[in-house]
Amino acid sequence: MVKQLQLGEDDAVLALEKAWEDVRDALSSRINKPSFESWIKPIIPLSFEDNVAILGTPSRFAKHWLEGKHLEEITGMLGESLGHGVRVVLRQTSDEQPEICKDPLPIATKRTNGHASDEAVSVPLNSRYDFDSFIVGQCNRLAHATAVAISDRPGGTYNPFFVYGRAGLGKTHLLHAVGLAIQDTQPNLRIAYVRGETFTFQYIAAVREHRTAEFRRRYRNIDVWLVDDVQFLVGKEKTEEEFFHTYNALYDSGKQVVLSSDRSPKELELDTRLLSRFECGMVTDIVSPDLETRIAILMAKAEREGMDLPGDVAESVAKLITTNIRQLEGALIKLHAYASLMKTPITIDLAQETLGGYFVGENDTMPLDPRLVQIAVSEKFRVSVDEILGTKRSQSIVLPRQVAMYLSRELTNSSLPCIGRAFGGKDHTTVMHSIQKVQKLMQTDKQLADMVEEIARHLKNGKK
């Protein structure tokens, strides 16, 4: 008989989110890219109760396709990731009310003028993601300070606010925190949180059902627009155009816009008109947290959940998982669940037994920082690290420097500004140019491509 882990509601949802990330990553290598991008990637975990996982799919076709081809595989992989048997139910989401109209938190307010069109939009915000639960470190200090300032004065100096960084570093947490804080202090403001993928599905549904006028009215009648994962708009020309006009309508009316992405505006292949608007406000990145911040995140999470987490265990787990806050919290959930199930205290030995092999795959392939890349490139090209970090413009130095920047982007968790700082204070545009230059050269220069791949392979294998 499969043992069932008794988790609290919040822990269960977090466990499902983490498990789905693992499954999605695994499926990305098993399913052809067009099918994965269209039907697997947009899936959203909705709820997890009594070992029944509800997953949201973007359309009726996607639901039928998944049920016919991959439901059994997804169910098995989710169960393996969670450590116990589950039943998976797929639920179509695009034909439901737009996310800005759902009411998961029973909140409804009206403006004082009493017009019917002024009915407030309910906000699908997660109460766990407030500013009090956001751990501030060097990796996110500027982004946090900007978010707090926006909460105090929406539509003011920092408008729009664009925050970017890789998955699991706290971008979504910040967007929810902004919404919750404004909701608490200015309840008459209409606040809409939406993901880029949800906006796309809603717009497609509105076009199909001839409801574009209603769609536009709903979105352009809000005061604070929180848009998560805007990179999902890339390649969707009509949706991008609608997004552009919605953005303009809100921004020109003095409404606050907050956006997040897994990459900087300059790296998004979007219309230049839209990119220029993203960059006219405050743009900042969030990078991987340092050890002290990771420990603080674990201790804060344990305190909120009533866990007894010794400091040495927190440090051990924080050293094991270095690049992703969501995975860090997921590891803590797994550890707590295992300790509760086995009725044993949480110790370093238990953490190593429970988590030792759990994240080894990721940490084997992504433990690098730009410094290790610089050393490996310098040895391969027979130049010094100091020359790579310097300002000499001779081809014998420029090419290794560009290759090192390219590999730093490919193999580390560093953003473009961080890579620039690691290379002697270079501007992020210089880093981006170097990356593009190497990508183009590798397409025509097989010898260089083989050399770059060899350096990457040795770095992944822990060699220099």
N, C-alpha and C positions, 0 to 999 in steps of 0.2 A: 504494500500500500504506500502511496506517495504521501510523505509528510507535508502538511500544509503550514506555512509560516504565518503566524498571527502578527500582522503588522498594523500599525495605526494607519488611518486613512491617508495622511500626508506622506508617510513613509511608503505606502503601497503605490501611490501615484509616482513618487520619485523613482521607486524601484522599476516601475513599468517604463518610465521615460528613459532610464539608463539602459534597461534591457532592450528596448526598441532601437536605441542608438547602435547597440552591438549588432542586432539583427540586420538593421538597415546597412551598416558598413559591410557585413558579411555578404548580403545579397548583391551589393554593388559590383562584386567581382564574379557573381554567378549568373546575373541576368544582363542581357544586352543593354547598352547604354540608353537607347531611346525608350525602351520599355521601363527601365529603372527610373529615368528622369520623369516620365509621364505618370507612372502608376505607383511606384514604390516610394520614391522620395517625398511626395506630398502627404503621405499618411501621417496622421497626427494621433498620438495616444490621448484618449478622452477620459477614461475612468478605469479603475481596477478595484473590484470588490468581489469577495468570495471566490477568488481565483478565476474570475471572468474578466478578460481584458477586452475593453471596447476600443477599437481603432477606427478613426474617421477617414473616409476616402472621399476624393473630390467629386466623383460623379457616379451615376448608376452603372455606366460601362466599366469604370475602374473597379467597382465593387464586384461585378459579375466576373470580370477578368481575373481578379485576385482569388475569388472563391473557387473558380474552376482550375486555376493553375498553381497557386502558391499558398493557399490557406493551410494545408497540412504541413507544408515546410515551415511557414511562419510560426505555426503553433508549436511545432517541435523545437525550433530554435529559441523561441521566447521561453519555453519551459526550461530548456537547458541553461539559458542565461540567468533566469530567476532562481533556478535550483529546485523547482517543484512543478508539478503538472498544472497546466492552465487550459482554459477554453477561450478561443478567440472569436469575437463577434465583430464583423465589419459593419459600419454604419455610414450611410451616405450623408455627407454634410452640406453639399453645395446647394441643395434645394430647400434647406432649412432657412430660418430667418438669418439675415446677415449678422455676423458676429457682433457688430456694434449695437444690435438690437436685442441680443440675448440678455438674460437676467440671472446669472449664476449667483450674484450677490443681490439680494432683493432690495435694490436701491432705486427710488424714483423721486425726482424732484421736478419742480416747474419754476420757470422764471416768473417774476412778479407781474408781468404784463398780461399773463393769462391766455395768450393766443394758443390755439390748438397746435399750431406748428412749433410751439416752443416746448412741447413735451420733451423732457430730458431723455437722453440716450443712456441706457444702462451700460455698465462698464464691466467687461469680463476680466477683471483684475484678480490676481492671486494675492490674498492677504498675507501670505508668507513672505512675499517679495517686497517688503517695505524697507525704508532707509535704516531702521534699527537693526535689521538682520543682515545688512550689507557690510561686510568687513572691508575697511579701507586700508590700502597699502600703497607702496610706491607705484605699483602696477596700474592702479586705477584712481589715484588721488584726484587728478584733474577732471576726469570724467564724472566722478562723484560730486566734486565741488560745483561743477557746471549744472548737474542735475538738480542739486539742492537749490541753487540760485534760480533755476527755471521754476521750481515748485513755489518759490516765494513770489515770483513775478512772471507768470506765463505771458508770452508775447513780447517780452522785453528785450534786453540786450542780446541774449543768446538764442536767436531765432533765425534760421532753424538750428537745431543741435544734431550733429551727425556723429555717432559713436561707432567705432568699428574694431574688430578683433576676431580671432578665431573662435570656434564654437566652445561653449562651456566656460567662458571667462566672466560672465556677469552682465552682459548687455541687456538681456531680457529682464533680469532682475532690476536694473536701473530704470527701464521703461515703465515697469509696473510700479516701482517706487515713486516715480514722478506722478503717475496717475493717481495713486493712493493718497499722496500728500496733498495734491490739488483738490481731490475729491473731499478730503477732510476739512480743508480750510476754506474752499470756495465751492460749496456743494451745488451752486446754481450753474456752474460751468458744465457744458456737455463735453464728455471725454470719450474718445474712441480709441481703443487699442486694436490693431489689426496686423496680421502677418502679411508679408508680400504675397505669399501663395494664396491666402484667403481672399485678399483683394482681387487677385486674378480670377479665382473661381467665381466670386460673386459677380464680377463684371461680365464674365462669359455667360453666367446664368441670366443676368439682366438683359443682355443682348438677345439671347435665345428666346426669352419670354417677353420681349418688347417692354421691358421695365426700366430702361436706361434713365428716363426722367426721374423716376422714384429713387433709383440708385444714386443719382447725382444729388438729389435733394437731401438724402440722408447724410451723405458724406460732407456736403458743403454747408451743412447746418450745425456744425460742431465747433467747439472752441479750442480743444486740445487734441491734436492728432498724433498718436503714438504708433509708428510703423516699424515693425520688426522684420528683419531679413529682407531688405529691399533688393538684394541681389537676385531674388526670385523673378524680378521684372525683366531681367536681361533676356533678350531674344524674343520678347512678346510685344511686338510693335504697337498693336492696337491698345493693349492694356497700358503700356508705357505712355502712350498719348493721353489716355484718360487720366492716368496718374498725374501727368504733367499739368493738366488743366485743373484737376482737383487741388493739387498743391498750390497753384497760382491763386485760385479763388480763396483759399484759406489764408495764405501768406499775405496777400494784398489786403485782406480784411483785418490784419493784425492778430491772427490766430497763431497759437504756438504749434510748431511742428517739431517732433523728435523722431529721428530715424536711426536705425541700426543696420549694420551689414557685416559680413565676414571679411570684407576688404575695404580699402579706402575708396573715396569717390573716384580718384584718378584711375583706379584699377577696374572700375565697373564699365562695361561696354554698353553704356546707355547714351541716349541723345545728349549732345553737348549742352543743349539748353537746360536740361534737367540737372546735369552735373554742375553747371555754373551756379544754379540755385542752391544745390547742396553745399557748395563751398563758400557761399556768401555769408554764412553764419559761423558757428563754432564747430570745428572738426577736431576730434581727438580720438586716440586709440586706447584700448585696454590690452595689456600684454599678460603673459603668464605670471602668476604670483610667485614671489620669492618664498623661501622656506618658512620664514617667520609668519608671513601672511597666511600660508597654507595651514600652519599649525593653529593660528588664531581662528581660521574658518572652521576647522574641525572641532575645536573646543567650544566655539559659539554654537555650532550645530548640535553638539552633544548636550550642551546646557539647555537649549530650547526643547530638545526631545527627552530630557530627563535621563540621559545616559550617564553612566559612571565611566568616564574615559580618562585613564591615567595619562599624564603628560608625556611619559616616555613612549606610550603606544601612539599617541597623536603624532609625535615626531617621527616615529617609524613609518606610519602610514603616509605622512607628508613627504617623506623622502622617497617612498615607493612611487607615488603618483605626482608628477611634476608639472603637467601641462594643461590640466583641465579641471576646473572647480566642480563641474557636474559629476565627473568621474570620482573626484575626491569624496564628495558627499555620498555618491552611490556606494563607494567602498565602505564608508562608515555604516550605512544602512545594512549592507550585507554582513558586516562584522557584528553589529548589534543583533541582527536577526539570528545569526548563528549562535551567538552567546546565549541569547534568550532561549533558543530551542534546546541547546545542550545544557542549559542551567549551569553555566560556568562563568566566572568573572572574565572581563576583557584584559588580556595580557599581551605582551609582545609575541610570545610563542603562539598564542591563538591567532593573532593578526597575521603572522607569517604563514601559519598553517592554512588560514582561510583565504588570504589575499596574495600569498607568495607567487602563485602562478597565474593569478586572475588577470593581471595587467602586464604580464611579462612580455607579451607580444608587442604591445604599443611601446613599452619602455625600451625594448630592444631596438626598435626602429626609429624612435624619436627622442633620444636622450641628448641630442647635440645642441651646442650653442655655436655662434659664429666664430668664436676663438678656435675651436677644434677644426672647423672648416678651413679657417685661414692657415692653420698649421699644415693640414693635409695638402692644400693647394700649393703652398709654398714649397713643400718637399717635391711634389710632382713636377712643378715648373722650374724648380731650382732657383728660386728667388727667396729673399728673406720676408718674414712677416712684416717687418718694419717698412720694407719697400711697398708691400701690398697696402699698408695703412697710410703710406705717404702720399705725396702729390706729384711724383714723377709721371710724365705723360708718354714715355717711350713705349712702343708696342710690346716690348718684352715684359713690361710691368703692368700696363693697362689691361691686357688680356687676362692674366692671372687674377687681377683685382676684380674684373667683371665676372669671371668664373666663380670666384669665391662669394661674390654677392649673390649670384644666381643660385648656388648650392645652399647658401644660408637661407634663402627664401624657400627652397624646395625641402630642405632637411631639418630645419629648426622651426620653432614656434614663434619666431620673431616677426614683428611687423616691419614694414619698410622704414619708418623712422628709427626703429630700434637697430636695424641693420646699418642704417646710415651712421648712427652714433658709434656702433661697434667698429666702423671703418674710418675712424678719425674725424667724425663729425660731418660726414657727407650728407647732403640734402637728399630727402627721400626721392626726389625726381631723378637724381643721379643714379640712385639704386635701381629705380624702375627702368631707366634707359639701359643700364648695364644688363639687367635681366632680359630685356627684349633683344638686346644685341646678341647675347649668347644664344638665346632661343633661335634667332635667325641664322646665326653662323652654324649651329648644329644641324640645321636642315640641309646645308650644302657641303659642310666640311666633316666628312665621316671620321677622320682622324681625331678631330677635336671632340666630336660626339662620343667616340669610344673612350677618350681620355676622361671626359667629364663623368661618364657612366662608371668608369673604373674607380674614380675618386669617391663617387657616391656609394658604390658597392662596398668599398673598404671602410668608409665611415659607418655605414649601417652594420657592418660586421665587427665594429669596434677596433678597426685597424687604422693606421695612419699611412 
